[in-house]
């Protein structure tokens, strides 16, 4: 890397500022990055779609799993574009297989779910490290940046899902309103009873999302890696010295030449006259021939300065007293079983007591026993807690009899609603003979006839079958409650009647004459004799 040719300002940044720099860097080279990503990934996605046509989920899962292989191409482009001229599209695609080979299996297996994948990729691809050196290098470069790197991966995954869902909603919004109003619009999308083409279409939306987001994710991880190296290796300081050297390199030669010329014209006699006697400035040595007293030749450990107000012995005692008192020393009495010290054990060993290896074995056994006792204590309390919870859950009904006895309210039937979904469903608003009244209304008012059958069905479900219907329930929820009654004839009639009611209410499709007569006949067959017991 040539730092002097960097396309960005080399300086330590905040990690989130480095992420912003990655977004700007990807935006600067977006055409090359997105084009190369699309050329590599979209044909592969099409191949997986064709091969796994009957398994759309497997196809998109396999395409997602191969993301670490795609991410090496944007890093190859950005690493060259940041410290020199960016490669052409042909050069990048030609160099991608060489960058793909190293450690591809590791990237697709045990490193696949690493949240710091974008930060670790430059260490492997640009520095060529593997094994223990790679782990040590990542540990050195990690530090506080790992939290931001993991947040980048988490936020990136969320953005991918949001963009993917957004494209699917956009596709649904572009469906013409005429098709959407038709209740059977799904039949227009069904091809031979299979939905595979629609699932592959939504999978294609995810491939398009990666064309946009994949290079940005790699660029942000690359700038975080460069920012960490700038901080640790002081790239900004190195660049400052290089610029300073380039600035003064021209004037340095002239300065050295002028100094040499000045020294060549200086007379040597002036230097000789400036010499002075060293004895005027040196410290005189003590005379060697004078006799020395016993105090002058005393050893370091002997008492000295005995004729002073504070002798050396008194000062040593004062220092020991201060060091033996708090806060320098805090003696504490400890009771319990322990082995003798090593010195005492050595002395005892001479008299035939426990040998040293046995003492170490006993110490290890005591430590293991202490650890096991702690583990068993935790397991015991956990077992007791689980037993208590199980007893409370097992006999919850028995415990419930002693909690607020006599305050239980007997369930009472609520009054049936008089109106559901904007329709009157009370018995007063319905005629006595529903089928006959519906047959009279068919020729002139088919909507009112079908509405009468629908309201009468809701009334029977509320009053005869005691279904707790609400205004917030949908037609599907009503059918689910009817299915829970386990009466197939009633469920089949309700499903048929609601289908024709929805076609008329939302799609303005009138049922045929045969359907009208069948609905009335089935009504008589179900409700002529009342509710089945």
DRENRORO-503719 format. One record per residue (C-alpha): x, y, z. Coordinates in steps of 0.25 Angstrom, whole numbers. Each point is the difference from the previous one (the first is absolute). Last residue first. Example, Ala and Ser with C-alpha at 12.3 -4.5 7.8 and 13.67 -1.06 7.14 Angstrom:
2
+-------+-------+-------+
!     X !     Y !     Z !
+-------+-------+-------+
!    55 !    -4 !    29 !
!    -6 !   -14 !     2 !
+-------+-------+-------+
This chain:
533
+-------+-------+-------+
!     X !     Y !     Z !
+-------+-------+-------+
!  -314 !  -130 !    77 !
!    -2 !     5 !   -14 !
!    -5 !    14 !     0 !
!   -14 !     1 !    -6 !
!    -8 !    -9 !    -8 !
!    -1 !     9 !   -12 !
!    14 !     6 !     2 !
!     9 !    -9 !    -8 !
!    -8 !    -6 !   -11 !
!    -8 !    13 !    -1 !
!    13 !     8 !    -2 !
!     5 !   -10 !   -10 !
!   -12 !     2 !    -8 !
!     1 !    15 !     0 !
!    15 !     0 !    -4 !
!    -3 !   -10 !   -11 !
!   -10 !     8 !    -6 !
!     9 !    12 !    -1 !
!    11 !    -8 !    -5 !
!    -8 !    -5 !   -11 !
!    -4 !    14 !    -4 !
!    14 !     4 !    -1 !
!     7 !     9 !    11 !
!     2 !    15 !    -3 !
!    14 !     6 !    -1 !
!     1 !    14 !     6 !
!    15 !    -3 !     4 !
!     0 !     5 !    14 !
!   -15 !    -3 !     5 !
!    -4 !   -10 !   -11 !
!    13 !    -8 !     1 !
!     0 !     1 !    15 !
!   -14 !    -5 !     1 !
!     3 !   -12 !    -9 !
!    12 !    -4 !     8 !
!    -8 !     2 !    13 !
!   -11 !    -9 !    -4 !
!     9 !   -11 !    -5 !
!     8 !     0 !    13 !
!   -12 !     1 !     9 !
!    -6 !   -12 !    -8 !
!    13 !    -9 !     1 !
!     1 !     4 !    15 !
!   -14 !    -4 !     3 !
!     1 !   -13 !    -7 !
!    13 !    -3 !     6 !
!    -4 !     2 !    15 !
!    13 !     0 !     8 !
!    -4 !    13 !     8 !
!    15 !     4 !    -2 !
!    -3 !     2 !   -15 !
!   -10 !    10 !     3 !
!    10 !     8 !     8 !
!    10 !    -1 !   -11 !
!   -11 !     5 !   -10 !
!    -3 !    12 !     9 !
!    15 !     3 !     0 !
!     1 !     0 !   -15 !
!   -12 !     9 !    -2 !
!     7 !    10 !     9 !
!    -3 !     3 !    15 !
!     1 !    14 !     5 !
!   -15 !     1 !     2 !
!     0 !   -12 !     9 !
!    -5 !   -14 !     0 !
!     0 !    -9 !    13 !
!    -6 !   -12 !    -7 !
!   -12 !    -5 !     9 !
!    -5 !   -10 !   -11 !
!   -15 !     3 !     1 !
!     1 !    15 !     3 !
!    13 !     5 !    -6 !
!     1 !   -10 !   -12 !
!   -15 !     1 !    -3 !
!     1 !    15 !    -1 !
!    12 !     0 !    -8 !
!    -7 !   -10 !   -10 !
!   -12 !     9 !     0 !
!     8 !    12 !    -4 !
!     7 !    -8 !   -11 !
!   -13 !    -5 !    -6 !
!    -7 !    14 !     1 !
!    13 !     6 !    -7 !
!    -2 !   -10 !   -11 !
!   -14 !     4 !    -2 !
!     3 !    15 !     1 !
!    11 !    -1 !   -11 !
!    -9 !    -8 !    -9 !
!   -11 !    11 !     1 !
!   -11 !    -2 !   -11 !
!     1 !   -15 !    -4 !
!     7 !    -5 !    13 !
!    -9 !     7 !    10 !
!   -12 !   -10 !     0 !
!    10 !   -12 !     1 !
!     7 !     7 !    12 !
!   -14 !     1 !     7 !
!    -2 !   -14 !    -2 !
!    13 !    -4 !     5 !
!     0 !     8 !    13 !
!   -14 !    -4 !     4 !
!    -3 !     8 !    13 !
!     5 !    13 !    -5 !
!    13 !     7 !     6 !
!     1 !    14 !     6 !
!    -6 !    -5 !    13 !
!    10 !   -12 !     2 !
!    12 !    10 !     0 !
!    10 !    -1 !   -10 !
!     0 !    15 !    -6 !
!    12 !     2 !    -9 !
!    11 !    10 !     2 !
!    11 !   -11 !     2 !
!    -9 !    -6 !    11 !
!   -12 !     6 !     7 !
!    -9 !    -4 !    11 !
!    11 !    -6 !     8 !
!    -4 !   -12 !     9 !
!    -1 !     2 !    14 !
!    11 !    -5 !     9 !
!    -1 !   -14 !     5 !
!     4 !    -1 !    14 !
!    12 !    -7 !     6 !
!    -1 !    -2 !    15 !
!     8 !    11 !     7 !
!    11 !    -5 !     9 !
!     1 !     7 !    13 !
!    -4 !   -11 !     9 !
!    14 !    -4 !     3 !
!    11 !    11 !    -3 !
!    12 !   -10 !    -1 !
!    -3 !   -13 !     7 !
!    -7 !    -7 !   -11 !
!    11 !     5 !   -10 !
!    11 !    -8 !     7 !
!    -8 !   -13 !    -4 !
!    -1 !     5 !   -14 !
!    15 !     3 !     0 !
!     4 !   -13 !     5 !
!     9 !    -4 !   -12 !
!     5 !    14 !    -2 !
!     3 !     3 !    14 !
!     7 !   -13 !     2 !
!     8 !     2 !   -13 !
!     5 !    13 !     5 !
!     4 !    -5 !    13 !
!     7 !   -12 !    -6 !
!     7 !    10 !   -10 !
!     5 !     9 !    12 !
!     5 !   -12 !     8 !
!     8 !    -6 !   -12 !
!     6 !    14 !    -2 !
!     4 !     1 !    14 !
!     6 !   -14 !    -1 !
!     7 !     3 !   -13 !
!     7 !    13 !     6 !
!     4 !    -8 !    13 !
!     6 !   -11 !    -9 !
!     8 !    10 !    -8 !
!     5 !     7 !    13 !
!     4 !   -14 !     6 !
!     7 !    -4 !   -13 !
!     9 !    13 !     0 !
!     3 !    -2 !    15 !
!     4 !   -15 !    -2 !
!     9 !     4 !   -12 !
!     7 !    10 !     8 !
!     2 !   -10 !    12 !
!     5 !   -11 !   -10 !
!    10 !    10 !    -6 !
!     5 !     3 !    14 !
!     1 !   -15 !     4 !
!     8 !    -3 !   -12 !
!     9 !    12 !     3 !
!     3 !    -6 !    14 !
!     2 !   -13 !    -6 !
!    11 !     5 !    -9 !
!     7 !     7 !    11 !
!     1 !   -12 !     9 !
!    -8 !    -2 !    13 !
!     8 !    -1 !    13 !
!    13 !    -8 !     1 !
!     8 !    10 !     9 !
!     7 !     6 !   -12 !
!   -13 !     2 !    -6 !
!    -4 !     9 !    11 !
!    11 !    10 !    -3 !
!    -4 !     0 !   -15 !
!   -15 !     1 !     4 !
!     3 !    12 !     9 !
!     8 !     7 !   -12 !
!   -12 !    -4 !   -10 !
!   -10 !     6 !     9 !
!    -9 !   -10 !     8 !
!   -13 !    -5 !    -5 !
!   -13 !     7 !     3 !
!   -13 !    -3 !     9 !
!    -7 !    13 !     5 !
!     2 !    13 !     7 !
!     4 !    13 !    -6 !
!     4 !    12 !     9 !
!     3 !    13 !    -8 !
!    12 !     9 !    -1 !
!    -2 !    12 !    -8 !
!    14 !     5 !    -5 !
!     2 !    13 !    -8 !
!   -13 !     7 !     4 !
!     2 !    -3 !    12 !
!    12 !    -3 !     9 !
!    13 !    -8 !    -3 !
!     5 !    10 !   -11 !
!     0 !    11 !    10 !
!     6 !    -8 !    11 !
!    11 !    -5 !    -9 !
!     3 !    15 !    -4 !
!     1 !     4 !    14 !
!    10 !   -11 !     4 !
!     9 !     3 !   -12 !
!     0 !    15 !     4 !
!     4 !    -4 !    14 !
!    11 !    -8 !    -5 !
!     5 !    10 !   -10 !
!     1 !    10 !    12 !
!    -9 !    12 !     1 !
!     7 !    11 !     9 !
!    13 !    -3 !    -7 !
!    13 !    -6 !     7 !
!    -3 !   -15 !    -4 !
!    -1 !     4 !   -15 !
!     3 !   -15 !    -3 !
!    -4 !   -14 !     5 !
!     5 !   -11 !    -8 !
!    -7 !    -6 !   -12 !
!     7 !     9 !   -11 !
!    14 !    -4 !     5 !
!     8 !    10 !     8 !
!    12 !     6 !    -7 !
!    -2 !    14 !     3 !
!    -5 !    -4 !    15 !
!    13 !    -8 !     2 !
!     9 !    13 !    -4 !
!     7 !     2 !   -13 !
!    15 !     4 !     0 !
!     3 !    10 !   -11 !
!     9 !    -5 !   -12 !
!   -12 !     0 !   -10 !
!    -3 !    14 !     0 !
!   -15 !     2 !    -4 !
!    -2 !     3 !   -15 !
!    -3 !    15 !    -4 !
!   -12 !     2 !    -8 !
!     3 !     6 !   -14 !
!    -2 !    14 !    -5 !
!    13 !     7 !     3 !
!     7 !   -13 !    -1 !
!    -3 !    -2 !   -15 !
!     9 !    12 !    -3 !
!    -6 !     8 !   -12 !
!     0 !    -2 !   -15 !
!    -5 !    12 !    -7 !
!    13 !     4 !    -5 !
!     1 !   -13 !    -9 !
!   -13 !     2 !    -6 !
!     4 !    15 !    -4 !
!    12 !    -6 !    -6 !
!    -7 !    -9 !    -9 !
!    -5 !    12 !    -8 !
!   -15 !    -1 !    -5 !
!    -1 !     1 !   -16 !
!    -3 !   -15 !    -2 !
!   -11 !     0 !    11 !
!    -8 !    10 !    -7 !
!     1 !    -7 !   -13 !
!    -5 !   -13 !     6 !
!   -12 !     7 !     7 !
!    -3 !     7 !   -14 !
!     0 !   -14 !    -7 !
!    -9 !    -6 !    11 !
!   -10 !    11 !    -1 !
!    -1 !    -1 !   -15 !
!    -2 !   -15 !     0 !
!   -11 !     1 !    11 !
!    -7 !    10 !    -9 !
!    -6 !    -9 !   -10 !
!    -3 !   -12 !    10 !
!    -7 !    10 !     9 !
!   -15 !    -2 !    -6 !
!     2 !   -14 !    -4 !
!     5 !    -4 !    14 !
!   -12 !     8 !     7 !
!   -10 !    -8 !    -9 !
!     6 !   -13 !     4 !
!     0 !     4 !    14 !
!   -14 !     3 !     0 !
!    -4 !   -13 !    -8 !
!     7 !    -8 !    11 !
!    -7 !     8 !    11 !
!   -14 !    -3 !    -7 !
!     4 !   -15 !    -2 !
!     2 !    -1 !    15 !
!     0 !   -15 !     0 !
!   -11 !    -3 !    10 !
!    -9 !    11 !    -4 !
!     2 !    -1 !   -15 !
!    -2 !   -15 !     1 !
!   -13 !     2 !     7 !
!    -5 !    10 !   -10 !
!     4 !   -10 !   -11 !
!    -8 !   -11 !     6 !
!   -12 !     8 !     2 !
!     2 !     5 !   -14 !
!     0 !   -14 !    -6 !
!   -13 !    -4 !     9 !
!    -7 !    12 !    -6 !
!     4 !    -3 !   -14 !
!    -5 !   -15 !     1 !
!   -13 !     4 !     5 !
!    -2 !    11 !   -11 !
!     4 !   -11 !   -11 !
!   -11 !    -9 !     5 !
!   -11 !    10 !     2 !
!    -4 !     4 !   -15 !
!     3 !   -13 !    -7 !
!    -5 !    -8 !    13 !
!   -14 !     6 !    -2 !
!    -1 !    -4 !   -14 !
!     3 !   -15 !     4 !
!   -11 !     2 !    11 !
!   -10 !     4 !   -11 !
!     4 !   -12 !    -8 !
!    -5 !    -9 !    12 !
!   -13 !     7 !    -1 !
!    -1 !    -4 !   -15 !
!     5 !   -14 !     4 !
!   -12 !    -1 !    10 !
!    -9 !     5 !   -12 !
!     5 !   -11 !    -9 !
!    -1 !   -11 !    10 !
!   -15 !     3 !     3 !
!    -5 !   -13 !    -7 !
!   -15 !    -4 !    -4 !
!     3 !     0 !   -15 !
!     4 !    15 !     1 !
!    -7 !     7 !    11 !
!     1 !    15 !    -2 !
!   -14 !     2 !    -6 !
!    -6 !    -9 !    10 !
!     5 !     9 !    11 !
!   -10 !    11 !    -5 !
!   -12 !    -9 !     5 !
!    -6 !    11 !     8 !
!     0 !    10 !   -11 !
!     3 !    14 !     5 !
!    15 !    -2 !    -1 !
!    -1 !    -4 !   -15 !
!    -7 !    13 !    -3 !
!     9 !     8 !    10 !
!    12 !    -3 !    -9 !
!    12 !    -7 !     7 !
!    11 !    10 !     2 !
!    -2 !     1 !    15 !
!     3 !   -15 !     1 !
!    14 !     2 !    -6 !
!     2 !    12 !     9 !
!    -3 !    -9 !    12 !
!    10 !   -10 !    -5 !
!    11 !    11 !    -3 !
!    -3 !     5 !    15 !
!     2 !   -14 !     6 !
!    13 !    -2 !    -7 !
!     5 !    14 !     4 !
!    -4 !    -2 !    14 !
!     6 !   -14 !     1 !
!    13 !     6 !    -6 !
!     0 !    12 !    10 !
!    -2 !   -10 !    12 !
!    12 !    -8 !    -5 !
!     8 !    13 !    -1 !
!    -4 !     4 !    14 !
!     5 !   -13 !     6 !
!    13 !     0 !    -9 !
!     3 !    15 !     4 !
!    -3 !    -2 !    14 !
!    10 !   -11 !     0 !
!    11 !     9 !    -6 !
!    -4 !    11 !    10 !
!     3 !    -9 !    12 !
!    12 !    -6 !    -6 !
!     6 !    14 !    -2 !
!     3 !     1 !    15 !
!    12 !    -9 !    -1 !
!     1 !    -8 !   -12 !
!    13 !     3 !    -7 !
!     9 !    -7 !    10 !
!   -10 !   -12 !     1 !
!    -2 !    -1 !   -15 !
!    16 !    -1 !    -1 !
!     1 !   -10 !    10 !
!   -11 !    -9 !    -7 !
!     6 !     2 !   -13 !
!    14 !    -4 !     5 !
!    -6 !   -12 !     7 !
!    -6 !    -6 !   -13 !
!     0 !     9 !   -13 !
!     6 !    13 !    -4 !
!     0 !     5 !   -15 !
!     1 !    15 !     4 !
!   -10 !     4 !   -11 !
!   -10 !   -12 !     0 !
!     1 !    -5 !    14 !
!     1 !    13 !     8 !
!    -9 !     7 !   -10 !
!   -11 !   -10 !     3 !
!     1 !     1 !    15 !
!    -8 !    13 !     0 !
!   -11 !    -4 !   -10 !
!    -2 !   -13 !     8 !
!    -1 !     6 !    14 !
!   -14 !    -6 !     2 !
!     6 !   -14 !    -2 !
!   -11 !    -9 !    -6 !
!     8 !    -6 !   -11 !
!    13 !    -1 !     7 !
!    -2 !   -15 !     3 !
!    -4 !    -4 !   -14 !
!     0 !     9 !   -12 !
!    12 !     9 !     4 !
!     7 !   -12 !     4 !
!    -2 !    -7 !   -13 !
!     5 !    13 !    -8 !
!    13 !     1 !     8 !
!     8 !     5 !   -12 !
!    -7 !    -3 !   -14 !
!    -9 !    12 !    -2 !
!    11 !    11 !    -2 !
!     5 !    -8 !   -12 !
!   -14 !    -2 !    -5 !
!    -2 !    15 !     1 !
!    12 !     5 !    -8 !
!    -7 !    -1 !   -14 !
!   -13 !     6 !     5 !
!     8 !    12 !     5 !
!     8 !     1 !   -12 !
!   -12 !     0 !    -9 !
!    -7 !    10 !     8 !
!    12 !     9 !     0 !
!     8 !     2 !    12 !
!     0 !    12 !     9 !
!    12 !     9 !    -1 !
!     8 !     1 !    13 !
!    -1 !    -2 !    15 !
!   -15 !     0 !     2 !
!    -3 !    -6 !   -14 !
!     9 !   -12 !     2 !
!    -6 !    -4 !    14 !
!   -14 !     4 !    -5 !
!     0 !    -9 !   -12 !
!     5 !   -13 !     7 !
!    -9 !     3 !    12 !
!   -12 !     1 !   -10 !
!     4 !   -14 !    -6 !
!     2 !    -7 !    14 !
!   -14 !     2 !     4 !
!    -6 !    -9 !   -10 !
!     7 !   -12 !     6 !
!    -5 !     4 !    14 !
!   -14 !     0 !    -5 !
!    -1 !   -14 !    -4 !
!   -10 !    -4 !    11 !
!   -10 !    10 !    -6 !
!     0 !    -7 !   -13 !
!    -2 !   -13 !     7 !
!   -11 !     5 !     8 !
!    -7 !     6 !   -12 !
!     1 !   -13 !    -8 !
!    -4 !    -9 !    12 !
!   -13 !     9 !     2 !
!    -3 !    -1 !   -15 !
!     0 !   -15 !     0 !
!    -7 !    -5 !   -13 !
!     8 !     9 !    -9 !
!    13 !    -5 !     7 !
!     9 !    -1 !   -12 !
!    -7 !    12 !    -8 !
!     0 !     9 !    12 !
!    14 !    -4 !     4 !
!     5 !     4 !   -14 !
!    -8 !    13 !     0 !
!     7 !     4 !    14 !
!    13 !    -3 !    -6 !
!    -2 !     8 !   -12 !
!    -5 !    12 !    10 !
!    12 !    -1 !     9 !
!    13 !     2 !    -8 !
!    -5 !    10 !   -10 !
!    -9 !     7 !    10 !
!    12 !     2 !    10 !
!     9 !     5 !   -12 !
!   -11 !    10 !    -4 !
!    -3 !     4 !    15 !
!    15 !     3 !     3 !
!     4 !     7 !   -13 !
!   -12 !     9 !     0 !
!     0 !     3 !    15 !
!    15 !     4 !     0 !
!    -3 !    14 !     7 !
!   -12 !    -6 !     8 !
!     8 !   -11 !     5 !
!    11 !    10 !     6 !
!   -12 !     9 !     5 !
!    -6 !   -12 !     8 !
!    14 !    -5 !     5 !
!     3 !    14 !     5 !
!   -13 !     0 !     8 !
!     4 !   -13 !     6 !
!    14 !     7 !     4 !
!    -9 !    11 !     6 !
!    -7 !   -11 !     8 !
!    14 !    -5 !     5 !
!     5 !    14 !     4 !
!    11 !     4 !    -9 !
!    15 !     0 !     0 !
!     6 !     7 !   -12 !
!     3 !    -4 !   -14 !
!    -8 !    10 !    -9 !
!    -5 !    -8 !   -12 !
!     5 !    -4 !   -14 !
!    13 !    -5 !     6 !
!    12 !     3 !    -9 !
!    10 !     4 !    11 !
!    -4 !   -13 !     8 !
!     5 !    -9 !   -11 !
!    -5 !   -14 !     4 !
+-------+-------+-------+
